[in-house]
Amino acid sequence: MVTYGVGDVLAAGVPLGGIGAGKVEINNRGKMVNLTIANNWGTPYLWMRGFHILIKPDDGEPFFIESGMPIKQFYKFEPDSLTYHGEYPFATLKARKGTIEATVEVFSPMIPGNLADSSVPAFGMTVRVEGSKGGTVTVAVSNITGTNAIGRRNEGIENGIRFLNDESNEFDGAKGELCLVAADPVSTQIQYNLNASPKISLPEKQWKYTYESEQPWRSIMNGETLQESPHPVRGQWDDPAGSVTCRFSPGSEVRQVFSWYFTGKWVLYPYGHYYHNHWKSAEDVARYFLAEFDRLREQSRAWHTTHVRSDLPGWLRDAIINSTYILSSSTWLDERGRFAFFEATKNDPMLGTIAQLCHEAGSLPVMKMFPELEKTFLRLLAQAARADGYIPHDLGIFSFDHPTDGTTSPPGWKDLGPTFIMLVYRYYAWNNDIGFLEEMYQKMLDTLDWVLTKDFDGDGIPDCVGGGDGGFDATSVQGRDTYIGSVFIASLIAFREASKVLGKPKDTERFESLLSKARKSFNELYNGRYFEAWTGEPNSKGYLFMGQMFGDWFTETLGLEPIVDEAKIRSAYDHLFMVNAQTSRFNTPNLVHENGRIWEISCQAWSSMPRLVFALSGVRYNAGDKKWLDIAKKEWSNIVSRGVVWDQPSRIDGRTGKPDPEFTYLDHYIGSPAIWTFTL
């Protein structure tokens, strides 16, 4: 497990929530943070006021599973120690007060082959207390339904509380409900105001959102009954919350479930959620979760063993498991079953971005656990193709329905068509679905024809024109480019094999001819040690480019023949290891001179891209070149130390080891699961 102390920097906690359901996080200070459950992926609620967990032993001092209480008088009720462990989709908090220790585990189901359970809008919580003869556990949440607080109200239900808003309208993305239920609760506080009265004279101003009222918790600690008044919110100082209390005893496990159900729609995503097909309300979800708790928990742990190789080092297994987090943090799955990843939920919220290890890396766990989602996505991409065969860069900003040609397009990108071809072939190869290959074949032909029109000098490889016309869009280059070239060659190999499978000998002959020409041009870039980055401006002489081996990742993971001679590939990797992988103590930058100088022509040049480092390290490790494991470990160690395990960036500065630029990077990056390459 990845472990953090209460004082460590943590950009994001383990995301809790099913595929396409939005998510919440519990962080290393015991706070509920970064909520995107209300159709607000791009603008998460930074924290939930009123979320607390109180342990009240019969034979000890009460304490919260939290550091930095928003109730100043309660600082003395914080734990002596608090530790956070993450192993997606599980997070664990261990708190100690004196001789009493409480362990809180939270999780959301993620079960291979079971999409309904893996898209549940909820998380389950268990609490175990050791060192005490008995006592109570109280969990509280606040009502965040509706963008406008007016109309929020709580109501008591069997074993819990339902949180509603009577005034939300259909155009409000936050229209919906929440539910908190427990197994065998002893009491509930249905609705109380988080805010202390503004009329009370205090030593310092009791501003709303700064501190909370202590009265609800005093009543629990003193064994008193709180005066409740469930009602719709009508004023701006009314912030409703509620709590559910359960009894614990030695060896027992307290269970509660927090669920959500949002039906509001917005102009950019006028869609329902897939979970609407299986449940009717947040209460419906919560009761299902409680009834199936043991099975959901057991099956959500099982893939850690069945899908991640047991012979890998422990840190690498942790990295693979935790890098799967984007299934919860970064997915849309609508009521029609349409699926895609956000490229970056806040800073680049395009759905379904492909090329340069975006969807093709992000979907590795999808291909292993939910292959039907991959087929759905590829069909969406094919349907979005332009009339001239151009495959779009993505399906749209926050949308399935507004495909774009690329962040820097025009000009059109040269790597999108080849990437599409390989994604289709990969789906066929890993699922033996000949029908799907036949269904997509004409689209593959159309996009290849478009790409061939971009070979302006007739050398067999599409040309870059200096307009950021590929996945390295922040690095404008001209001419024959090894990244584009290697991807294009890999796609021709895959397409040739597809034509053989479908019995199309004329196409096979054509692809063989194209492949021979492209290989000849690519080999001309080999300088006896590695492949030169590109032929045009800016002058890249002497610089080693990690992108030169991108196409090799595809052919290796698909079991296809090498893009060029294996000896040249090995030599290129050896020089990338000796130069790029050694120049920074933090990671492996993309462009480094033979003398060890990082090229500072762009953010993509001076930074590492974790997904690219993990992908190339994985194929080399699997090929028997074990030294690349050290490179992956260095990259992962830096990610852990920066607290971005569950919010991995697109790139990390090789000069400083920080996300580039710090705090405004492309967040929750789509390619985070590239490290699954080690499992292939």
N, C-alpha and C positions, 0 to 999 in steps of 0.2 A: 504493500500500500504506500501511496505518497502521503507524507506526514508533514503537518505544519503546526507550529505553536501559536499561541494567541497573539504574540507580538510580531509574527512574520507577515511580510507583505503578501497578499493574496488578491489577485485581480478578479478572480471569479471562483466560486465553489462548484462542486459537482452539480450539474444541472439536473433538476428533478422534474419529470414530465415526459409524456410519451411522444412518439414520432408525430410531428405536426400539431401538437397540443399546446405549445408554449411551455415555458418552464419557470421555476423558481430555484433559488439557491439558498442553502444554509452555509454560512461561511465559518471561518475559524474563530470568530468571536461570538458565535451562536446567534447571529442575526439572519433574518430572511431578507435576501437582497436580489436585485436585478431581475425583477419579475416581468415576464413577457406573456403572461397567460391571457391578457385581455386584448389580443390582436395588436400588440404594440412591440413587435420585434425590434424596430428601429429606435424606439424611445422607451427603454425599460424603466419601470418604477424602481428607483434606486434602493428602496428598502420598504418593508412593511412595518409601519408603526404598530405597536401593540402585540407583536409576536414575541412570546416569552414561554419558557418552560421552567416551572418552579418545582423543586423537590422539597417536600416538607416531611422529614423523618419524624416519627413519634419520639425518637430517642436522640435527637440531635438538632442542630441549628438549621433552619431552612436556607436554601441557596438556589440561585438561578443558574441554568446552563448558559451563561452569557457573561461577556466582559464588556464594560462600558455601558452600564445600565442607564436608561433615559429617566430614571427616577433617582435623583441625587441622594436621597436619604437611604437608598437601598444599596449603595456601594458596598456596605459591609456584608451584604448577602451574595456577593459575587464569589465564585469558587476560588480556592487556593491555587488550582492549576486547571488548565483547559487545553486539550490536545485534539487535533482534527486529522482524520484519516480519510482518504478518498480512493475509491476503487469503483469507478463507474459501473453500474448506476447506483452505487451505494456510497453513503458518506456516514462517518461515525464521529461523534463527539464524546470524549471522556473527560468528565469533570470530577474533581476531588475537593471535598470540604472536610478538613479534619481527617477522621478515619473512615468517612463515608465516600463511596465512589459511585457515580451514576454514569451509565453508558447509553447514549441515544444513537440509534441507527435509523437513517431515513433512506428510502429507495423508491424508485419507480420501476414498474415492470419493463424489461427488455428481453423478449423471449423469441429466439429464432423460430421462424415458421409460423408464428402466431401474431399476426398484425393487429388484430383487435385488442389483445391484451397489451401489446407494445405501443399502442397509441392512446392509452388511458390517460385522461387529464387529472392526475392525482399523484400523491406520494403517500406511502405508509410510514409510520413511525413506531418504533419500539423503544421502551425505556426499561432498563434493568438497574436496580440499586443494590449495592453490596455494602456490608458493614452496618446495616440497620435491621432492626426487628420488624419494621413495617412503617408505613406512612402513606402519603399521597403524592401524586404527580398531576400537575395542572398545566395544560397547554392552552394558550390564548392566541387568537388571530383577530385582525380587524376587518371591517367591511370595506372593500375597495371596489365594489360593483358600481358601474356607471361612471362616466368621465366627470359628471357633475355630482357632487356629494348629496345634493338635495334629493330626498326620496329613499335614501338608504335606510334599511331597517333589518333587524334580526328577529328570527322566530324560533322557538323551541320545537324540536322534533324528537322522536324517540332516540335516546342515547346521544343527542348532540344538538347542533345549532345549524340553521340555514341562514345565509346572508344574502339579502335581496336589495333591489332598488326599484321602487314602483314608478319612478319618473323617467327611466331610460327610454330612449326611442330607438327605432330600428336602424337609424343612421349612426348610432354610437357603437364604435367597436368594442367598448367596455360594457355593453349590455349583456348581463348574464347573472350568474349566481355562484356562491361558494358554499361549501359545507364542511363542517368539522364534526366527526362522529368518533365514538370510542366503543371498545368492547367493555361492557360492564362498568359504565361510569357511576360514581356515587353522587355527583352533583354537577350542575351547570350554572354559569352566570350568563344568561341569554344576551343581555345587552347592557352595557355601561359606557360611559363617556370617557374616552382616553384623556380628555383635558380636564385639568383642575379648574375650578371656578375662577374667572378673571377678576372677581370681586374680592377674593381673599387677599389679605395683606400678607406679603411675603418679604423675606429679607432681600430677595432679588426678584426681578420681574419673571413671572412664570409664563413665558411666551409659549403660545401654541407651537407644536412641532419641535420645541426644544426639550421640554420635559413632559412626563406623563403624570397623571394623577396616581397617587400611591394608594388611594382608598380601596380599589378592588382587591389589591394584593394584601393590604392590611386585614381585610375581612377574612381572607382565606387563612392567613397566618394565625389569626386570633380565633378561628373557628366560628366566625359570625356570619350571618346571612346578609348579603348585600341587597339594599333596596333597588330593585330593578324596575325599569319602565320601558319595555319594548315599544318603539314608536318610530315613525318615519322622520328622518332628519329634515328640519325646517330652518335651522340657523347655522351660521358659519363656525360656531364654537362647539358644534356637536359632531363628534367623531366616534361612531359606534364600534365596539369590539365585544367579544364574548369569549368565554373559557369553558373548558370541560375538564373535570377532575376525576381521576381514577385512583383506586387503592392499590398499593403494591405490598408484597410480602416477600420474605426471603426466597430467592429462586424463581420468582414470578416475572412475567413480562407484561408490561402495560402496552396496549396497542391503540393507536389512534390513526385516523385517515383524514387528510386534507384534500379536498377535491374542488374542481371548478368546472364550469359549463357556460361558455360564452357564445352567444348567437348573433351579436351585433356585427354589422358589415360596414366596409369603408370603400371609398371610390376605387382605390387601387387593388383591393382584394375583396370583391363582393361575393365571397365564397362562404360556404359552411365548412365545418370541420368533419373529418372522417369519423370522429368519435360520436357525432350526432346519429350515425347509422346504428349504433349499438346501445346507447343509453339515452334516457329522456331528460335527465336532470343531474345536478351535482349530487343530490342525495342518492339517486339511482347508482351513480358511479361509486360513491363511498360505500354503500351497502354491499355492492358486488365485490369491491376490494377487500372489505373485512371478511366476507364469507370465503374468499379464495386466498386469503393472506399467505398461508403456508406454501401453497403451490406457486403463487406468483413469486415469492421470495426465493424459493428453491430453484425454480427454473430460470430466474434471472441471474443466478450465480453460475448455473451449469455451463454457459457458453465460455466462461473464463477458462474452463478446462477443455471443453470439446472443440473450441475454435482457435485457441491459442496454444502453440506448441509447448509441450512440457519440457523439452530439452533446451529451451532458451533461458538465458540468465534472468534472475528475478527482476532486476531493474527494467529489462526489456519487456518482460511480460506486463509489468506495471504500465509501461509506456504504451504498449499496444492496447491494453484494456481501457486506459483512461483517455487515449486519443480517439476513442469511439464516441466521445461526449457530444459531437455535433449532431448525432441522431436526435438528441433532446433539445439542444440549444438552437439549432439552425435549420429546421425543416418545416415545410408546408406540406400537408396532406389533406386535400379537401374532401368534401362529401362524395365527390365522384371518383375518388381514388387517385387523383392527379398528385404527383409527388415531385419535389425538387428541394435541393439545398439552397440556402442563401450563400452567396459568395462570402459576404461578411455582413452580419445582421444590422450593425449600426452604421458602418462607414462605407459600405459598398453593397447595398441590399438588393443585388440582382439575383433572381432565382435561376438556378440551373446553369451557372457559368461553366463552360468547358474550355479546355486547352491549358497547357502549362501546369498540369497536375492539379486542376481544380476538381470538377466532378469526377474525373477519372481516378483520382486518389481518394476523394471523399467517399466514393461509393464502394470502396473495397469491402467494408463490413456489410454493406447492403447486399452486395453480390453474394456474400457468404450466408447471410441470415434472412434476407427478404428479397430474393431475386426478382419477384414479381414487380417490385417498385422500380427496379432498373429498367425493365421492359416498358413500363408505363412512361418513364421519363424519356427514353429514347424515341418512343412514338411521338411524344409531345415535341421533341426537338425536330424530328423528321417533318411533322406537320407544319412547323414554323419556318421551314426552308423557303428561301426566296425563289422567285420564278426562274432565276438564272442558275439555280443549284446551290447558291451560297447558304451555308449552314450558319445560323446566328450564333453570336457569342453567348447569349442567355435568353431566357424566356420573357424577361421584363423586370423592371424595378418594382419590387414587392408584388410581382404579377406573373401569372401564367400566360397572359394574353397580350403582352406588348414587347415582343422580342426585339433586341437591339443587335446591331452589327458589330459592336465592340466599343470599348471605352475611348479608343483613339481613332475610330472609323468615321469617315473614310480616311485612308484607303481600307479596303477589305483585308481581313486578316488571312494569312496564308496557312495557319496551323489548324483552323477550325474544321475544315473538311477532312483532312487526314485524321484528326482526333475522332470525329464522328465515325469514320470508317472503322477505326480500331475498336471503338466502344461497341459497335454492332458486332464486329467479329468476336470480341471478347465475350459478349453475352452468348453468342452461339457456342463458342468453344467451351465455356464453363458450364453450359446448360444443355448442350447437344440439341438445340432448338433450331432445326433446319428450316422449319416453317417461318420463323421470325427472320432468319437470314434471307430467305426468298422474298419475304414481305418488304424488307429494307433495301434490297439489291438495287433497284432503279434509283433510289435516293442516293445510294453510294456512288453509282455511275454519274449521276448529275453533278454531285459536288466535286468529284474528281475532275470532270470536264471543266468546271469553273477554275479549280486550282491550276490546271494545266495552262490556262490562258494567262497566268501570272508568271510564267517562265519567259521573261522578256528577251533574254539573250540566247534561248534555245539550248542551254546546257543541261537540261533535264531536271533542274531544281527550281521551284518558284522563287522569285527574287523579292527581297525587301527593298523598299523605296525610301527609307528614312522617315517614315511616318508613324513609327510605333505599330507596325502592321503585323503584330503577333503577340503571343503571351507575354513576352518581355516588353510590354507596351511603354514603360518609362525609359527604355533604352533604345533610342532611335538609331537604327543601323541601316546600311545599304549593302546590296549585293547578295552574294551567296552566303547564307548563314548556317552554321552547323546545327543550331537548334532546329530551325525549320527543315533543313536537309535531312537530319536524322529521323525526325518525325515522319516526313514524307516518304522516306525509304521504308520505314516500318509499316506504313499504311499500304504501300504497294505490295509488300510481302504478304500482309494479311489479306488484301483484296485478291491477290493471286490464289491464295489457298481457298478463299470463299468461292471463287469461280470454279475451282476443281471440285469442291463439295457439291456445287449445284450443276455440274456437268456442262460448263460453258467453255469449250476448248479455245474458241476464238478470243474470248476475253482473257483466258489464261496466257495465250501467246502475246497478246497486246501488253498485259501487265509485266510479263517477263522482259519484253523489249524496253518498256519504260524504266523498269528496275535496273537493267543493265546500264542504261544511260545515266540514271541518277547516281548509281554507285560510282561510276567512273568520275563524275564531277566531284562527288563527296571525297573520294580518295585523293583527288588533286589538292585538297586542303591539308592532307597529312604531311607533316614536316619531318617525319622520321621518329618523332617522340609522341606527338599529340596532334589533334586537328586544330588548325587555326580557327579563331572564333568566327570571322567573316571576312569578305574580300574587299568591301568598300569602306567608306568613312563611318565613324572615326577609325583611325588606323589602330588595329588591334594586334599588331606584330608583337610577339613575345608574351601575350596575355593568355592565360589558360581559362577557359570558359566552362563552368559546370554543365551548361546546357548542351554541350557537344554530345553527351551520352544519353540525352533524353529518350531518343528513339530506342536505345538499347533496353531501357526499362520496359517498354512495351513488348518487344520481341522476347525478352527473357521471361516475363511474367506470363506470356502466352505460349511459351514453348516453341517459338518459331526460330528459324535460322537467323544468325547474326545479321545486323544491318550491313556490316562489311567484314573483312578478314578478322578473325578472333585475335590474332597477334597484335594488330593495330589497336583493337579495343582494349586489350590488357595493358598495352603500353600507355594509352591515353589515361586509363584509370590510375595506373601507377604514378604518372606525373601529376594528376589531380590530387592524389594522396600526398605526394611529396611537397607540392606547392600550396594549393588552396587549403588543404586540410591542416597544414602546419602553420599557416601565417597568423592565425588568430587563436588566442587561448580560450576563446568563448565558443567559436563555431567555425563554419567553413564558407567563406565568402564566395560569391559567384565568379568574380573576375579578379585574378591576381597575376601580376607579372612574374616571370621566372625568377626574378630577384627577390620575390616575397612582398612586393609593394601592392597593396590593395588599390585597384583602379577606382577613382572617385568621380567617374563620369555620370553616375546616376545612383539613386537609392537602391536599385536592383543590382548594381555592380558591386557596391561596397558592403552589401548585406548578404547574409545567408538566407536561403528560403528553406525553412525546416523540412517542408514536404519534399523538396528536391534532394536534400541531404539524406533524409531517411529512405527515400525511394532508391537512390543509387547505392547507398550503403547496404540496403536489403538485397539487391540483386547480386552485388559482389559477395556478400556473406554467403548467400545461397549457392553461389558458384564456387565456393571454397576459399575465397580471398578473405580470411577471417580478420585481417587487420582493420577492415572497414567497420567492424563492430565498435572499435574504439572511437571512431568518428561519430557514429550515431550516439554513443554514450555521452560524448562531450556536448553534442547538440542538446540532448535530453536533459543533462545536468544543468545546463544554462537555463532551459525552459523552466525547470523546477525551481531553481534559485530565484528567478524573476517572478514567480507566483502566477505564471500564465499557462499552467497545465490544462485548465479547462476554459481557456480563452487564448488559444495559440494564435500568434500573429502571422501575417503573410510573410514578413521578413524581419530579421533581427540584425542590427548593425554589427558588422564584424569588427569594428574598431572599438566599440564600447560594450558589446554584448546586450544592449538594450533594444527592445522593440523600436522599430524605426518608422517615423519619429516617435519617441516615447509617448504613450498614452493616446496617440491618434492613429495608430496603425490599423490595418484592415483586420478587424477583430473576429474572433471565433472562426478562424479561416477554414474554408471549405475543404482544403487539402490536408487537414490535420491527421486523418487516418492513414496517410502515406506509409507510416511505419508498419502497417499491416503487411507490407511487402515481405517482411521477415517470416510471415506465416505461410507464404505461398509455396 
